[in-house]
Amino acid sequence: MKNKNQLSPFLKGLRDGLPIGAGYFAVAFGLGIAAHKAGMSPIQGFVMSFFNHASAGEYAGVAAIRNGAAYLETALLILIANARYLLMSTALSQKLSPDLSFFHRVLIGFDITDELFGISIAYPGFLDPFYMYGAFLTTTPLWATGTFIGITAGNILPDIVVKSLSAAIYGMFLAVIIPPCRTSRNITIVVLVSFALSWLMSVIPAAAAISEGFRIIILTLVISSLAAVFMPLSEEAEEELP
């Protein structure tokens, strides 16, 4: 007999998604400041974040907009920045019941992020779609609202304050790369090589003539491919990563 005090999957999702959503709000605020500098309105930022749940992918898109990139370039840049979610979706499909309808699978796939992937993989047994819907209900609005408020603040606050807050987005990226760098020498090498080549391509005349968006696309494809060939991670090393 089911314990009456036991939370439903939906309520569990609401509970587990709340701290994630709070973190999203803080990061999205910094993203909103960057979006403000790209000339986006608060409504545009809200819609962007509501349908694109990836800080790196959104920042890449905002940077492309700010630099006047073409639609195709922007789309490719965001696709590459968000490519890891294709792998997460494949892994998460193994947690879904074979009887789960296509409709539920599509809705779950709408909002796979690093953190939501983590709590969904930890869910015991087959993943209940309503657990994910509960998590979505707290994380997605906070992510989109954080971007909205960040852009609004950028329109109100003095320019010196906006420039200071713009540094928050770089802090987010440092928080992403430092933990795996501390546990993997190969990842550290890849990060350092990425920094060096990115700088070189910005100062070499022939490479600098290429738009920033396409430079990022080229570097991402080349460096990740070479790293996969020459420095593949063992299964044990992957399990040790945070």
C-alpha positions in Angstrom: 0.0 0.0 0.0 1.3 3.4 -0.9 2.4 5.7 2.0 0.1 8.7 2.1 3.0 10.9 3.2 5.0 10.0 0.2 5.3 12.8 -2.3 4.0 12.3 -5.8 6.6 12.3 -8.6 5.4 15.7 -9.7 5.9 17.2 -6.2 9.3 15.6 -6.0 10.2 17.2 -9.2 9.1 20.6 -7.9 11.2 20.1 -4.7 14.3 18.9 -6.5 14.1 21.6 -9.2 13.8 24.5 -6.9 17.5 24.8 -5.8 18.5 24.2 -9.5 16.1 27.0 -10.6 17.6 29.3 -8.0 21.1 28.7 -9.4 19.7 29.2 -12.9 18.2 32.6 -12.0 21.6 33.9 -10.8 23.4 32.7 -14.0 20.6 34.0 -16.2 20.8 37.4 -14.7 24.4 37.6 -15.9 23.3 36.3 -19.3 20.6 39.1 -19.3 23.3 41.7 -18.8 25.2 40.3 -21.9 21.9 40.2 -23.9 21.3 43.8 -22.9 24.6 44.8 -24.4 23.6 42.9 -27.6 20.6 45.2 -27.9 17.9 42.6 -26.9 14.7 43.7 -25.2 13.5 42.0 -21.9 10.7 40.2 -23.8 13.1 38.9 -26.4 15.5 37.7 -23.7 12.6 35.9 -21.9 11.5 34.1 -25.0 15.1 33.2 -25.9 15.7 31.6 -22.5 12.3 29.9 -22.3 13.1 28.0 -25.5 16.9 27.6 -25.1 17.9 26.1 -21.8 21.7 26.2 -22.1 23.9 29.0 -20.7 26.8 28.3 -23.1 24.6 28.0 -26.1 22.7 31.1 -25.3 25.8 33.1 -24.6 27.2 32.0 -28.0 24.0 33.1 -29.6 24.0 36.5 -27.8 27.7 37.0 -28.8 26.8 36.2 -32.4 23.9 38.7 -32.3 26.1 41.3 -30.9 28.6 40.8 -33.6 26.0 41.0 -36.4 26.4 37.3 -37.4 24.2 35.8 -40.1 21.3 33.5 -39.2 23.1 30.4 -40.5 26.3 31.2 -38.5 24.3 31.8 -35.3 22.3 28.6 -35.7 25.5 26.5 -36.3 27.2 28.1 -33.4 24.3 27.4 -31.0 24.0 23.8 -32.4 27.7 23.0 -31.7 27.6 24.7 -28.3 24.6 22.5 -27.3 25.7 19.3 -29.1 26.4 17.6 -25.7 22.6 17.4 -25.1 22.3 15.0 -28.0 24.4 12.6 -26.0 22.5 13.3 -22.8 19.2 12.6 -24.6 20.5 9.3 -25.9 21.6 8.3 -22.4 18.4 9.5 -20.8 16.3 7.4 -23.3 17.6 4.3 -21.4 15.8 5.5 -18.3 12.4 5.7 -20.0 9.9 2.9 -20.0 9.5 1.3 -23.4 5.8 1.9 -23.1 6.2 5.7 -22.6 4.4 7.6 -25.4 6.1 9.7 -28.0 4.4 12.8 -26.6 6.0 12.4 -23.2 9.4 11.7 -24.8 9.2 14.9 -26.8 8.3 17.0 -23.7 11.1 15.5 -21.6 13.5 16.2 -24.5 12.4 19.8 -24.5 14.3 20.6 -21.3 17.4 18.4 -20.8 20.1 20.4 -19.1 23.2 19.3 -17.2 21.6 19.6 -13.8 18.2 18.1 -14.8 20.0 15.3 -16.5 21.8 14.6 -13.3 18.6 14.4 -11.1 16.8 12.3 -13.8 19.6 9.8 -14.0 19.5 9.5 -10.2 15.7 8.8 -10.2 15.1 5.2 -9.1 13.8 2.9 -11.8 12.2 4.2 -15.0 11.9 8.0 -15.1 8.4 9.2 -14.4 7.7 12.0 -16.9 5.7 13.9 -14.2 8.8 14.1 -12.1 10.5 15.9 -14.9 7.5 18.2 -15.5 7.6 19.2 -11.8 11.3 20.1 -12.2 10.6 22.0 -15.4 7.9 24.0 -13.7 10.5 25.5 -11.3 13.6 25.7 -13.4 12.4 27.0 -16.8 10.5 30.1 -15.5 13.4 31.0 -13.2 15.9 30.7 -16.0 13.7 32.8 -18.4 12.8 35.4 -15.7 16.5 35.8 -14.7 17.3 36.7 -18.2 14.4 39.1 -18.3 15.4 40.9 -15.1 19.1 41.0 -16.2 18.2 42.8 -19.4 15.8 45.1 -17.4 18.5 45.9 -14.9 20.9 46.6 -17.8 18.4 49.2 -19.1 18.2 50.9 -15.6 21.5 50.6 -13.9 24.4 53.0 -14.6 26.8 51.9 -17.3 29.7 51.3 -14.9 27.6 48.9 -12.9 26.4 47.1 -16.0 30.1 46.6 -17.1 30.9 45.2 -13.7 28.0 42.8 -13.8 29.1 41.6 -17.2 32.0 39.8 -15.6 29.5 37.4 -13.9 29.1 35.4 -17.2 32.9 34.7 -17.2 32.7 33.5 -13.7 30.0 31.0 -14.8 32.4 29.6 -17.5 35.2 29.4 -15.0 32.9 27.4 -12.7 32.2 25.1 -15.6 35.8 24.4 -16.6 37.8 24.5 -13.4 36.3 21.4 -11.6 37.0 19.0 -14.5 40.5 20.6 -15.1 41.4 19.8 -11.5 40.6 16.1 -12.0 41.9 15.5 -15.6 45.2 16.5 -17.1 43.8 15.9 -20.6 41.0 18.3 -20.1 43.4 20.9 -18.7 45.5 20.6 -21.8 42.5 20.9 -24.1 41.4 24.1 -22.3 44.8 25.7 -22.4 45.2 24.8 -26.1 41.7 26.3 -26.8 42.7 29.5 -25.1 46.0 29.7 -27.0 44.5 28.9 -30.4 41.6 31.3 -29.9 44.0 34.1 -29.2 46.2 33.2 -32.2 43.2 33.2 -34.5 42.3 36.6 -33.3 45.7 38.1 -34.2 46.7 36.2 -37.3 45.4 38.4 -40.2 44.0 35.6 -42.3 42.2 34.0 -39.4 41.1 37.3 -37.9 39.3 38.1 -41.1 36.9 35.3 -40.4 33.9 36.2 -38.3 34.2 35.4 -34.6 31.3 33.0 -34.7 32.9 30.9 -37.5 36.2 31.0 -35.7 34.6 29.4 -32.6 32.9 26.8 -34.8 36.2 25.9 -36.5 38.1 25.7 -33.2 35.4 23.7 -31.5 35.3 21.1 -34.3 39.1 20.8 -34.8 40.1 20.8 -31.1 37.4 18.4 -29.9 38.1 16.0 -32.8 41.8 16.0 -32.2 41.3 15.5 -28.4 38.9 12.6 -29.1 41.5 10.9 -31.3 44.7 11.5 -29.3 43.4 11.8 -25.8 40.3 9.7 -25.4 38.9 9.4 -21.9 38.7 5.9 -20.4 35.4 4.8 -18.9 37.0 5.0 -15.4 38.1 8.6 -16.0 34.7 9.6 -17.3 33.1 8.3 -14.1 35.5 10.3 -12.0 34.5 13.6 -13.6 32.2 15.9 -11.6 
